Structure formats: C-alpha cells, structure tokens
Amino acid sequence: MEIVYKICLTISIIGAINWGLIGLLDFNLVDTLFGVQSAMSRIVYSLVGISGLVAIGILFEHFHEEDMH
C-alpha cells in the first residue's frame, strides 16, 4: 500500500505544480501537453483529483499513528 500512497502523493504534487503555474503565470501545463479538454487531459485531472482524496486518507492515517505513540 505504501507504493500506492507514494504514487498518489507524486500525482498530487504534479497537480499542485500545475495549479501554481496557472496561478502565477496563467500557464496550464496539462492543457499545453495534452490539449484543452482532450480525453488525456481529463484523465490527468481525474487522477489528480483521486490522488488528492487518497492524500486526505494518508494525512488522517499519519495523525492516527502519532496518537498511538
């Protein structure tokens, strides 16, 4: 399961970098690479969203482990 968590965190970081580029430079890397509203860009956005939800679970699991010690 640790590998899945690392993959999800990596995808979440990529999504955060993309949002940073959008906010700072008005540049959407995903749309540039895959096309605006293309099937591939929608897949990337979906993976980022799912990874963000998994990251919430990782956060709460981490807090739970700290409470146990």
PDB file of N, CA, C, O and CB in Angstrom:
ATOM      1  N   MET A   1       0.821  -1.191   0.000  1.00  0.00           N
ATOM      2  CA  MET A   1       0.000   0.000   0.000  1.00  0.00           C
ATOM      3  C   MET A   1       0.865   1.256   0.000  1.00  0.00           C
ATOM      4  O   MET A   1       0.438   2.306  -0.480  1.00  0.00           O
ATOM      5  CB  MET A   1      -0.934  -0.002   1.201  1.00  0.00           C
ATOM      6  N   GLU A   2       2.071   1.152   0.533  1.00  0.00           N
ATOM      7  CA  GLU A   2       2.968   2.304   0.586  1.00  0.00           C
ATOM      8  C   GLU A   2       3.305   2.808  -0.819  1.00  0.00           C
ATOM      9  O   GLU A   2       3.448   4.013  -1.023  1.00  0.00           O
ATOM     10  CB  GLU A   2       4.253   1.941   1.337  1.00  0.00           C
ATOM     11  N   ILE A   3       3.431   1.909  -1.775  1.00  0.00           N
ATOM     12  CA  ILE A   3       3.726   2.311  -3.158  1.00  0.00           C
ATOM     13  C   ILE A   3       2.566   3.113  -3.726  1.00  0.00           C
ATOM     14  O   ILE A   3       2.787   4.114  -4.408  1.00  0.00           O
ATOM     15  CB  ILE A   3       4.008   1.074  -4.046  1.00  0.00           C
ATOM     16  N   VAL A   4       1.339   2.695  -3.460  1.00  0.00           N
ATOM     17  CA  VAL A   4       0.159   3.426  -3.931  1.00  0.00           C
ATOM     18  C   VAL A   4       0.137   4.823  -3.327  1.00  0.00           C
ATOM     19  O   VAL A   4      -0.172   5.796  -4.015  1.00  0.00           O
ATOM     20  CB  VAL A   4      -1.140   2.664  -3.573  1.00  0.00           C
ATOM     21  N   TYR A   5       0.466   4.926  -2.037  1.00  0.00           N
ATOM     22  CA  TYR A   5       0.499   6.238  -1.386  1.00  0.00           C
ATOM     23  C   TYR A   5       1.546   7.145  -2.035  1.00  0.00           C
ATOM     24  O   TYR A   5       1.284   8.324  -2.275  1.00  0.00           O
ATOM     25  CB  TYR A   5       0.793   6.083   0.117  1.00  0.00           C
ATOM     26  N   LYS A   6       2.714   6.604  -2.316  1.00  0.00           N
ATOM     27  CA  LYS A   6       3.767   7.406  -2.941  1.00  0.00           C
ATOM     28  C   LYS A   6       3.368   7.864  -4.335  1.00  0.00           C
ATOM     29  O   LYS A   6       3.650   8.999  -4.721  1.00  0.00           O
ATOM     30  CB  LYS A   6       5.065   6.614  -3.009  1.00  0.00           C
ATOM     31  N   ILE A   7       2.714   6.992  -5.094  1.00  0.00           N
ATOM     32  CA  ILE A   7       2.242   7.367  -6.430  1.00  0.00           C
ATOM     33  C   ILE A   7       1.196   8.474  -6.321  1.00  0.00           C
ATOM     34  O   ILE A   7       1.239   9.449  -7.070  1.00  0.00           O
ATOM     35  CB  ILE A   7       1.655   6.139  -7.172  1.00  0.00           C
ATOM     36  N   CYS A   8       0.262   8.321  -5.392  1.00  0.00           N
ATOM     37  CA  CYS A   8      -0.783   9.340  -5.215  1.00  0.00           C
ATOM     38  C   CYS A   8      -0.199  10.667  -4.770  1.00  0.00           C
ATOM     39  O   CYS A   8      -0.630  11.719  -5.243  1.00  0.00           O
ATOM     40  CB  CYS A   8      -1.820   8.870  -4.198  1.00  0.00           C
ATOM     41  N   LEU A   9       0.765  10.640  -3.879  1.00  0.00           N
ATOM     42  CA  LEU A   9       1.395  11.884  -3.445  1.00  0.00           C
ATOM     43  C   LEU A   9       2.155  12.542  -4.586  1.00  0.00           C
ATOM     44  O   LEU A   9       2.141  13.767  -4.710  1.00  0.00           O
ATOM     45  CB  LEU A   9       2.335  11.624  -2.273  1.00  0.00           C
ATOM     46  N   THR A  10       2.818  11.750  -5.419  1.00  0.00           N
ATOM     47  CA  THR A  10       3.533  12.295  -6.568  1.00  0.00           C
ATOM     48  C   THR A  10       2.569  12.955  -7.547  1.00  0.00           C
ATOM     49  O   THR A  10       2.833  14.049  -8.045  1.00  0.00           O
ATOM     50  CB  THR A  10       4.330  11.193  -7.273  1.00  0.00           C
ATOM     51  N   ILE A  11       1.460  12.293  -7.819  1.00  0.00           N
ATOM     52  CA  ILE A  11       0.461  12.867  -8.723  1.00  0.00           C
ATOM     53  C   ILE A  11      -0.137  14.135  -8.125  1.00  0.00           C
ATOM     54  O   ILE A  11      -0.394  15.100  -8.845  1.00  0.00           O
ATOM     55  CB  ILE A  11      -0.652  11.845  -9.021  1.00  0.00           C
ATOM     56  N   SER A  12      -0.360  14.139  -6.810  1.00  0.00           N
ATOM     57  CA  SER A  12      -0.886  15.336  -6.151  1.00  0.00           C
ATOM     58  C   SER A  12       0.102  16.496  -6.255  1.00  0.00           C
ATOM     59  O   SER A  12      -0.303  17.641  -6.459  1.00  0.00           O
ATOM     60  CB  SER A  12      -1.201  15.042  -4.676  1.00  0.00           C
ATOM     61  N   ILE A  13       1.370  16.211  -6.119  1.00  0.00           N
ATOM     62  CA  ILE A  13       2.395  17.248  -6.246  1.00  0.00           C
ATOM     63  C   ILE A  13       2.424  17.800  -7.662  1.00  0.00           C
ATOM     64  O   ILE A  13       2.548  19.009  -7.856  1.00  0.00           O
ATOM     65  CB  ILE A  13       3.777  16.694  -5.866  1.00  0.00           C
ATOM     66  N   ILE A  14       2.310  16.926  -8.649  1.00  0.00           N
ATOM     67  CA  ILE A  14       2.260  17.378 -10.042  1.00  0.00           C
ATOM     68  C   ILE A  14       1.054  18.289 -10.250  1.00  0.00           C
ATOM     69  O   ILE A  14       1.160  19.317 -10.918  1.00  0.00           O
ATOM     70  CB  ILE A  14       2.198  16.170 -11.010  1.00  0.00           C
ATOM     71  N   GLY A  15      -0.087  17.916  -9.683  1.00  0.00           N
ATOM     72  CA  GLY A  15      -1.278  18.757  -9.780  1.00  0.00           C
ATOM     73  C   GLY A  15      -1.079  20.104  -9.110  1.00  0.00           C
ATOM     74  O   GLY A  15      -1.516  21.133  -9.625  1.00  0.00           O
ATOM     75  N   ALA A  16      -0.415  20.096  -7.954  1.00  0.00           N
ATOM     76  CA  ALA A  16      -0.149  21.350  -7.251  1.00  0.00           C
ATOM     77  C   ALA A  16       0.784  22.244  -8.054  1.00  0.00           C
ATOM     78  O   ALA A  16       0.596  23.460  -8.095  1.00  0.00           O
ATOM     79  CB  ALA A  16       0.449  21.073  -5.874  1.00  0.00           C
ATOM     80  N   ILE A  17       1.774  21.658  -8.684  1.00  0.00           N
ATOM     81  CA  ILE A  17       2.679  22.439  -9.536  1.00  0.00           C
ATOM     82  C   ILE A  17       1.911  23.043 -10.703  1.00  0.00           C
ATOM     83  O   ILE A  17       2.122  24.205 -11.052  1.00  0.00           O
ATOM     84  CB  ILE A  17       3.839  21.560 -10.056  1.00  0.00           C
ATOM     85  N   ASN A  18       1.029  22.269 -11.302  1.00  0.00           N
ATOM     86  CA  ASN A  18       0.229  22.785 -12.418  1.00  0.00           C
ATOM     87  C   ASN A  18      -0.636  23.954 -11.958  1.00  0.00           C
ATOM     88  O   ASN A  18      -0.722  24.968 -12.649  1.00  0.00           O
ATOM     89  CB  ASN A  18      -0.656  21.670 -13.015  1.00  0.00           C
ATOM     90  N   TRP A  19      -1.285  23.819 -10.780  1.00  0.00           N
ATOM     91  CA  TRP A  19      -2.102  24.929 -10.262  1.00  0.00           C
ATOM     92  C   TRP A  19      -1.240  26.134  -9.938  1.00  0.00           C
ATOM     93  O   TRP A  19      -1.674  27.271 -10.128  1.00  0.00           O
ATOM     94  CB  TRP A  19      -2.879  24.492  -9.012  1.00  0.00           C
ATOM     95  N   GLY A  20      -0.037  25.910  -9.455  1.00  0.00           N
ATOM     96  CA  GLY A  20       0.885  27.022  -9.212  1.00  0.00           C
ATOM     97  C   GLY A  20       1.236  27.757 -10.486  1.00  0.00           C
ATOM     98  O   GLY A  20       1.301  28.986 -10.510  1.00  0.00           O
ATOM     99  N   LEU A  21       1.464  26.991 -11.554  1.00  0.00           N
ATOM    100  CA  LEU A  21       1.752  27.615 -12.853  1.00  0.00           C
ATOM    101  C   LEU A  21       0.557  28.401 -13.364  1.00  0.00           C
ATOM    102  O   LEU A  21       0.718  29.476 -13.941  1.00  0.00           O
ATOM    103  CB  LEU A  21       2.152  26.554 -13.880  1.00  0.00           C
ATOM    104  N   ILE A  22      -0.635  27.871 -13.153  1.00  0.00           N
ATOM    105  CA  ILE A  22      -1.843  28.577 -13.587  1.00  0.00           C
ATOM    106  C   ILE A  22      -1.989  29.880 -12.799  1.00  0.00           C
ATOM    107  O   ILE A  22      -2.271  30.928 -13.380  1.00  0.00           O
ATOM    108  CB  ILE A  22      -3.104  27.682 -13.402  1.00  0.00           C
ATOM    109  N   GLY A  23      -1.799  29.817 -11.498  1.00  0.00           N
ATOM    110  CA  GLY A  23      -1.970  30.994 -10.665  1.00  0.00           C
ATOM    111  C   GLY A  23      -0.906  32.059 -10.882  1.00  0.00           C
ATOM    112  O   GLY A  23      -1.215  33.251 -10.903  1.00  0.00           O
ATOM    113  N   LEU A  24       0.339  31.640 -11.043  1.00  0.00           N
ATOM    114  CA  LEU A  24       1.436  32.594 -11.158  1.00  0.00           C
ATOM    115  C   LEU A  24       1.670  33.089 -12.584  1.00  0.00           C
ATOM    116  O   LEU A  24       1.939  34.270 -12.803  1.00  0.00           O
ATOM    117  CB  LEU A  24       2.691  31.973 -10.639  1.00  0.00           C
ATOM    118  N   LEU A  25       1.567  32.188 -13.537  1.00  0.00           N
ATOM    119  CA  LEU A  25       1.954  32.519 -14.907  1.00  0.00           C
ATOM    120  C   LEU A  25       0.822  32.411 -15.920  1.00  0.00           C
ATOM    121  O   LEU A  25       1.027  32.660 -17.108  1.00  0.00           O
ATOM    122  CB  LEU A  25       3.068  31.633 -15.331  1.00  0.00           C
ATOM    123  N   ASP A  26      -0.373  32.041 -15.456  1.00  0.00           N
ATOM    124  CA  ASP A  26      -1.504  31.807 -16.355  1.00  0.00           C
ATOM    125  C   ASP A  26      -1.127  30.808 -17.455  1.00  0.00           C
ATOM    126  O   ASP A  26      -1.453  30.992 -18.628  1.00  0.00           O
ATOM    127  CB  ASP A  26      -1.976  33.138 -16.981  1.00  0.00           C
ATOM    128  N   PHE A  27      -0.429  29.742 -17.037  1.00  0.00           N
ATOM    129  CA  PHE A  27       0.048  28.717 -17.960  1.00  0.00           C
ATOM    130  C   PHE A  27      -0.404  27.357 -17.449  1.00  0.00           C
ATOM    131  O   PHE A  27      -0.023  26.944 -16.354  1.00  0.00           O
ATOM    132  CB  PHE A  27       1.600  28.769 -18.112  1.00  0.00           C
ATOM    133  N   ASN A  28      -1.215  26.659 -18.238  1.00  0.00           N
ATOM    134  CA  ASN A  28      -1.712  25.340 -17.865  1.00  0.00           C
ATOM    135  C   ASN A  28      -0.881  24.289 -18.590  1.00  0.00           C
ATOM    136  O   ASN A  28      -1.044  24.072 -19.791  1.00  0.00           O
ATOM    137  CB  ASN A  28      -3.228  25.189 -18.204  1.00  0.00           C
ATOM    138  N   LEU A  29       0.003  23.643 -17.851  1.00  0.00           N
ATOM    139  CA  LEU A  29       0.914  22.661 -18.435  1.00  0.00           C
ATOM    140  C   LEU A  29       0.172  21.447 -18.991  1.00  0.00           C
ATOM    141  O   LEU A  29       0.524  20.939 -20.056  1.00  0.00           O
ATOM    142  CB  LEU A  29       1.927  22.212 -17.397  1.00  0.00           C
ATOM    143  N   VAL A  30      -0.855  20.980 -18.273  1.00  0.00           N
ATOM    144  CA  VAL A  30      -1.601  19.802 -18.726  1.00  0.00           C
ATOM    145  C   VAL A  30      -2.280  20.078 -20.064  1.00  0.00           C
ATOM    146  O   VAL A  30      -2.199  19.261 -20.981  1.00  0.00           O
ATOM    147  CB  VAL A  30      -2.649  19.386 -17.675  1.00  0.00           C
ATOM    148  N   ASP A  31      -2.952  21.235 -20.180  1.00  0.00           N
ATOM    149  CA  ASP A  31      -3.601  21.580 -21.446  1.00  0.00           C
ATOM    150  C   ASP A  31      -2.584  21.778 -22.563  1.00  0.00           C
ATOM    151  O   ASP A  31      -2.854  21.449 -23.718  1.00  0.00           O
ATOM    152  CB  ASP A  31      -4.442  22.843 -21.282  1.00  0.00           C
ATOM    153  N   THR A  32      -1.423  22.310 -22.224  1.00  0.00           N
ATOM    154  CA  THR A  32      -0.381  22.505 -23.232  1.00  0.00           C
ATOM    155  C   THR A  32       0.133  21.168 -23.749  1.00  0.00           C
ATOM    156  O   THR A  32       0.359  21.003 -24.948  1.00  0.00           O
ATOM    157  CB  THR A  32       0.778  23.328 -22.654  1.00  0.00           C
ATOM    158  N   LEU A  33       0.317  20.217 -22.843  1.00  0.00           N
ATOM    159  CA  LEU A  33       0.848  18.912 -23.248  1.00  0.00           C
ATOM    160  C   LEU A  33      -0.176  18.041 -23.962  1.00  0.00           C
ATOM    161  O   LEU A  33       0.160  17.352 -24.925  1.00  0.00           O
ATOM    162  CB  LEU A  33       1.367  18.179 -22.045  1.00  0.00           C
ATOM    163  N   PHE A  34      -1.434  18.065 -23.494  1.00  0.00           N
ATOM    164  CA  PHE A  34      -2.413  17.113 -23.989  1.00  0.00           C
ATOM    165  C   PHE A  34      -3.573  17.732 -24.751  1.00  0.00           C
ATOM    166  O   PHE A  34      -4.368  17.007 -25.349  1.00  0.00           O
ATOM    167  CB  PHE A  34      -2.943  16.337 -22.863  1.00  0.00           C
ATOM    168  N   GLY A  35      -3.687  19.046 -24.743  1.00  0.00           N
ATOM    169  CA  GLY A  35      -4.786  19.706 -25.439  1.00  0.00           C
ATOM    170  C   GLY A  35      -5.899  20.072 -24.475  1.00  0.00           C
ATOM    171  O   GLY A  35      -6.153  19.373 -23.494  1.00  0.00           O
ATOM    172  N   VAL A  36      -6.560  21.189 -24.778  1.00  0.00           N
ATOM    173  CA  VAL A  36      -7.638  21.676 -23.926  1.00  0.00           C
ATOM    174  C   VAL A  36      -8.827  20.728 -24.039  1.00  0.00           C
ATOM    175  O   VAL A  36      -9.310  20.444 -25.135  1.00  0.00           O
ATOM    176  CB  VAL A  36      -8.046  23.128 -24.314  1.00  0.00           C
ATOM    177  N   GLN A  37      -9.289  20.242 -22.886  1.00  0.00           N
ATOM    178  CA  GLN A  37     -10.442  19.345 -22.792  1.00  0.00           C
ATOM    179  C   GLN A  37     -10.300  18.071 -23.634  1.00  0.00           C
ATOM    180  O   GLN A  37     -11.297  17.495 -24.070  1.00  0.00           O
ATOM    181  CB  GLN A  37     -11.683  20.083 -23.212  1.00  0.00           C
ATOM    182  N   SER A  38      -9.045  17.635 -23.861  1.00  0.00           N
ATOM    183  CA  SER A  38      -8.851  16.361 -24.552  1.00  0.00           C
ATOM    184  C   SER A  38      -9.119  15.224 -23.572  1.00  0.00           C
ATOM    185  O   SER A  38      -9.185  15.438 -22.362  1.00  0.00           O
ATOM    186  CB  SER A  38      -7.410  16.254 -25.147  1.00  0.00           C
ATOM    187  N   ALA A  39      -9.270  14.044 -24.091  1.00  0.00           N
ATOM    188  CA  ALA A  39      -9.522  12.878 -23.234  1.00  0.00           C
ATOM    189  C   ALA A  39      -8.350  12.662 -22.280  1.00  0.00           C
ATOM    190  O   ALA A  39      -8.552  12.321 -21.114  1.00  0.00           O
ATOM    191  CB  ALA A  39      -9.760  11.607 -24.090  1.00  0.00           C
ATOM    192  N   MET A  40      -7.137  12.858 -22.767  1.00  0.00           N
ATOM    193  CA  MET A  40      -5.964  12.636 -21.922  1.00  0.00           C
ATOM    194  C   MET A  40      -5.873  13.669 -20.798  1.00  0.00           C
ATOM    195  O   MET A  40      -5.535  13.327 -19.665  1.00  0.00           O
ATOM    196  CB  MET A  40      -4.693  12.675 -22.767  1.00  0.00           C
ATOM    197  N   SER A  41      -6.172  14.922 -21.109  1.00  0.00           N
ATOM    198  CA  SER A  41      -6.119  15.941 -20.049  1.00  0.00           C
ATOM    199  C   SER A  41      -7.200  15.671 -19.002  1.00  0.00           C
ATOM    200  O   SER A  41      -6.971  15.896 -17.814  1.00  0.00           O
ATOM    201  CB  SER A  41      -6.293  17.366 -20.646  1.00  0.00           C
ATOM    202  N   ARG A  42      -8.351  15.202 -19.416  1.00  0.00           N
ATOM    203  CA  ARG A  42      -9.414  14.870 -18.457  1.00  0.00           C
ATOM    204  C   ARG A  42      -9.003  13.694 -17.577  1.00  0.00           C
ATOM    205  O   ARG A  42      -9.346  13.655 -16.395  1.00  0.00           O
ATOM    206  CB  ARG A  42     -10.727  14.542 -19.198  1.00  0.00           C
ATOM    207  N   ILE A  43      -8.276  12.739 -18.140  1.00  0.00           N
ATOM    208  CA  ILE A  43      -7.760  11.608 -17.361  1.00  0.00           C
ATOM    209  C   ILE A  43      -6.756  12.108 -16.322  1.00  0.00           C
ATOM    210  O   ILE A  43      -6.789  11.695 -15.163  1.00  0.00           O
ATOM    211  CB  ILE A  43      -7.099  10.551 -18.292  1.00  0.00           C
ATOM    212  N   VAL A  44      -5.860  13.006 -16.755  1.00  0.00           N
ATOM    213  CA  VAL A  44      -4.866  13.555 -15.828  1.00  0.00           C
ATOM    214  C   VAL A  44      -5.560  14.297 -14.697  1.00  0.00           C
ATOM    215  O   VAL A  44      -5.222  14.095 -13.530  1.00  0.00           O
ATOM    216  CB  VAL A  44      -3.887  14.496 -16.564  1.00  0.00           C
ATOM    217  N   TYR A  45      -6.525  15.152 -15.021  1.00  0.00           N
ATOM    218  CA  TYR A  45      -7.252  15.882 -13.985  1.00  0.00           C
ATOM    219  C   TYR A  45      -7.979  14.931 -13.040  1.00  0.00           C
ATOM    220  O   TYR A  45      -8.025  15.172 -11.834  1.00  0.00           O
ATOM    221  CB  TYR A  45      -8.247  16.850 -14.619  1.00  0.00           C
ATOM    222  N   SER A  46      -8.540  13.869 -13.569  1.00  0.00           N
ATOM    223  CA  SER A  46      -9.242  12.882 -12.732  1.00  0.00           C
ATOM    224  C   SER A  46      -8.268  12.173 -11.798  1.00  0.00           C
ATOM    225  O   SER A  46      -8.570  11.968 -10.622  1.00  0.00           O
ATOM    226  CB  SER A  46      -9.975  11.848 -13.613  1.00  0.00           C
ATOM    227  N   LEU A  47      -7.109  11.801 -12.316  1.00  0.00           N
ATOM    228  CA  LEU A  47      -6.096  11.146 -11.488  1.00  0.00           C
ATOM    229  C   LEU A  47      -5.607  12.067 -10.373  1.00  0.00           C
ATOM    230  O   LEU A  47      -5.389  11.621  -9.247  1.00  0.00           O
ATOM    231  CB  LEU A  47      -4.916  10.697 -12.350  1.00  0.00           C
ATOM    232  N   VAL A  48      -5.433  13.352 -10.687  1.00  0.00           N
ATOM    233  CA  VAL A  48      -5.014  14.314  -9.669  1.00  0.00           C
ATOM    234  C   VAL A  48      -6.084  14.422  -8.582  1.00  0.00           C
ATOM    235  O   VAL A  48      -5.759  14.449  -7.395  1.00  0.00           O
ATOM    236  CB  VAL A  48      -4.743  15.701 -10.304  1.00  0.00           C
ATOM    237  N   GLY A  49      -7.346  14.484  -8.978  1.00  0.00           N
ATOM    238  CA  GLY A  49      -8.431  14.569  -8.002  1.00  0.00           C
ATOM    239  C   GLY A  49      -8.512  13.341  -7.116  1.00  0.00           C
ATOM    240  O   GLY A  49      -8.657  13.459  -5.899  1.00  0.00           O
ATOM    241  N   ILE A  50      -8.420  12.175  -7.710  1.00  0.00           N
ATOM    242  CA  ILE A  50      -8.456  10.927  -6.944  1.00  0.00           C
ATOM    243  C   ILE A  50      -7.257  10.855  -5.999  1.00  0.00           C
ATOM    244  O   ILE A  50      -7.387  10.435  -4.849  1.00  0.00           O
ATOM    245  CB  ILE A  50      -8.470   9.703  -7.893  1.00  0.00           C
ATOM    246  N   SER A  51      -6.102  11.265  -6.492  1.00  0.00           N
ATOM    247  CA  SER A  51      -4.891  11.249  -5.666  1.00  0.00           C
ATOM    248  C   SER A  51      -5.017  12.202  -4.484  1.00  0.00           C
ATOM    249  O   SER A  51      -4.537  11.907  -3.389  1.00  0.00           O
ATOM    250  CB  SER A  51      -3.666  11.618  -6.507  1.00  0.00           C
ATOM    251  N   GLY A  52      -5.657  13.337  -4.705  1.00  0.00           N
ATOM    252  CA  GLY A  52      -5.892  14.272  -3.612  1.00  0.00           C
ATOM    253  C   GLY A  52      -6.769  13.659  -2.536  1.00  0.00           C
ATOM    254  O   GLY A  52      -6.524  13.857  -1.346  1.00  0.00           O
ATOM    255  N   LEU A  53      -7.778  12.924  -2.939  1.00  0.00           N
ATOM    256  CA  LEU A  53      -8.650  12.258  -1.970  1.00  0.00           C
ATOM    257  C   LEU A  53      -7.897  11.185  -1.194  1.00  0.00           C
ATOM    258  O   LEU A  53      -8.095  11.035   0.012  1.00  0.00           O
ATOM    259  CB  LEU A  53      -9.858  11.640  -2.676  1.00  0.00           C
ATOM    260  N   VAL A  54      -7.039  10.443  -1.876  1.00  0.00           N
ATOM    261  CA  VAL A  54      -6.231   9.430  -1.190  1.00  0.00           C
ATOM    262  C   VAL A  54      -5.274  10.113  -0.217  1.00  0.00           C
ATOM    263  O   VAL A  54      -5.018   9.594   0.870  1.00  0.00           O
ATOM    264  CB  VAL A  54      -5.441   8.560  -2.213  1.00  0.00           C
ATOM    265  N   ALA A  55      -4.741  11.279  -0.604  1.00  0.00           N
ATOM    266  CA  ALA A  55      -3.818  12.014   0.265  1.00  0.00           C
ATOM    267  C   ALA A  55      -4.508  12.438   1.561  1.00  0.00           C
ATOM    268  O   ALA A  55      -3.865  12.496   2.609  1.00  0.00           O
ATOM    269  CB  ALA A  55      -3.261  13.247  -0.467  1.00  0.00           C
ATOM    270  N   ILE A  56      -5.785  12.731   1.504  1.00  0.00           N
ATOM    271  CA  ILE A  56      -6.530  13.049   2.732  1.00  0.00           C
ATOM    272  C   ILE A  56      -6.487  11.848   3.675  1.00  0.00           C
ATOM    273  O   ILE A  56      -6.288  12.001   4.880  1.00  0.00           O
ATOM    274  CB  ILE A  56      -8.011  13.439   2.406  1.00  0.00           C
ATOM    275  N   GLY A  57      -6.674  10.665   3.121  1.00  0.00           N
ATOM    276  CA  GLY A  57      -6.588   9.442   3.928  1.00  0.00           C
ATOM    277  C   GLY A  57      -5.206   9.242   4.510  1.00  0.00           C
ATOM    278  O   GLY A  57      -5.072   8.801   5.652  1.00  0.00           O
ATOM    279  N   ILE A  58      -4.175   9.561   3.740  1.00  0.00           N
ATOM    280  CA  ILE A  58      -2.800   9.440   4.228  1.00  0.00           C
ATOM    281  C   ILE A  58      -2.590  10.401   5.398  1.00  0.00           C
ATOM    282  O   ILE A  58      -1.957  10.040   6.390  1.00  0.00           O
ATOM    283  CB  ILE A  58      -1.777   9.730   3.089  1.00  0.00           C
ATOM    284  N   LEU A  59      -3.110  11.604   5.289  1.00  0.00           N
ATOM    285  CA  LEU A  59      -2.979  12.601   6.346  1.00  0.00           C
ATOM    286  C   LEU A  59      -3.605  12.107   7.645  1.00  0.00           C
ATOM    287  O   LEU A  59      -2.984  12.180   8.706  1.00  0.00           O
ATOM    288  CB  LEU A  59      -3.625  13.919   5.919  1.00  0.00           C
ATOM    289  N   PHE A  60      -4.830  11.608   7.561  1.00  0.00           N
ATOM    290  CA  PHE A  60      -5.504  11.139   8.768  1.00  0.00           C
ATOM    291  C   PHE A  60      -4.836   9.892   9.329  1.00  0.00           C
ATOM    292  O   PHE A  60      -4.793   9.717  10.547  1.00  0.00           O
ATOM    293  CB  PHE A  60      -6.971  10.858   8.478  1.00  0.00           C
ATOM    294  N   GLU A  61      -4.318   9.026   8.476  1.00  0.00           N
ATOM    295  CA  GLU A  61      -3.603   7.840   8.954  1.00  0.00           C
ATOM    296  C   GLU A  61      -2.350   8.261   9.711  1.00  0.00           C
ATOM    297  O   GLU A  61      -2.015   7.677  10.741  1.00  0.00           O
ATOM    298  CB  GLU A  61      -3.235   6.906   7.775  1.00  0.00           C
ATOM    299  N   HIS A  62      -1.657   9.278   9.197  1.00  0.00           N
ATOM    300  CA  HIS A  62      -0.448   9.773   9.854  1.00  0.00           C
ATOM    301  C   HIS A  62      -0.776  10.318  11.239  1.00  0.00           C
ATOM    302  O   HIS A  62      -0.058  10.033  12.198  1.00  0.00           O
ATOM    303  CB  HIS A  62       0.226  10.862   9.001  1.00  0.00           C
ATOM    304  N   PHE A  63      -1.854  11.101  11.358  1.00  0.00           N
ATOM    305  CA  PHE A  63      -2.259  11.633  12.652  1.00  0.00           C
ATOM    306  C   PHE A  63      -2.651  10.512  13.606  1.00  0.00           C
ATOM    307  O   PHE A  63      -2.351  10.576  14.798  1.00  0.00           O
ATOM    308  CB  PHE A  63      -3.419  12.613  12.484  1.00  0.00           C
ATOM    309  N   HIS A  64      -3.313   9.497  13.093  1.00  0.00           N
ATOM    310  CA  HIS A  64      -3.726   8.370  13.921  1.00  0.00           C
ATOM    311  C   HIS A  64      -2.499   7.630  14.468  1.00  0.00           C
ATOM    312  O   HIS A  64      -2.489   7.226  15.631  1.00  0.00           O
ATOM    313  CB  HIS A  64      -4.621   7.407  13.110  1.00  0.00           C
ATOM    314  N   GLU A  65      -1.466   7.452  13.636  1.00  0.00           N
ATOM    315  CA  GLU A  65      -0.251   6.777  14.070  1.00  0.00           C
ATOM    316  C   GLU A  65       0.454   7.577  15.154  1.00  0.00           C
ATOM    317  O   GLU A  65       1.002   6.993  16.089  1.00  0.00           O
ATOM    318  CB  GLU A  65       0.688   6.550  12.885  1.00  0.00           C
ATOM    319  N   GLU A  66       0.452   8.927  15.047  1.00  0.00           N
ATOM    320  CA  GLU A  66       1.088   9.754  16.062  1.00  0.00           C
ATOM    321  C   GLU A  66       0.350   9.647  17.397  1.00  0.00           C
ATOM    322  O   GLU A  66       0.981   9.679  18.453  1.00  0.00           O
ATOM    323  CB  GLU A  66       1.140  11.213  15.600  1.00  0.00           C
ATOM    324  N   ASP A  67      -0.971   9.521  17.360  1.00  0.00           N
ATOM    325  CA  ASP A  67      -1.754   9.390  18.586  1.00  0.00           C
ATOM    326  C   ASP A  67      -1.475   8.056  19.281  1.00  0.00           C
ATOM    327  O   ASP A  67      -1.582   7.954  20.503  1.00  0.00           O
ATOM    328  CB  ASP A  67      -3.249   9.520  18.276  1.00  0.00           C
ATOM    329  N   MET A  68      -1.123   7.050  18.507  1.00  0.00           N
ATOM    330  CA  MET A  68      -0.879   5.721  19.062  1.00  0.00           C
ATOM    331  C   MET A  68       0.443   5.674  19.834  1.00  0.00           C
ATOM    332  O   MET A  68       0.617   4.805  20.689  1.00  0.00           O
ATOM    333  CB  MET A  68      -0.873   4.675  17.943  1.00  0.00           C
ATOM    334  N   HIS A  69       1.370   6.579  19.554  1.00  0.00           N
ATOM    335  CA  HIS A  69       2.700   6.525  20.206  1.00  0.00           C
ATOM    336  C   HIS A  69       2.745   7.368  21.413  1.00  0.00           C
ATOM    337  O   HIS A  69       3.778   7.440  22.078  1.00  0.00           O
ATOM    338  CB  HIS A  69       3.789   6.958  19.269  1.00  0.00           C
TER     339      HIS A  69
END
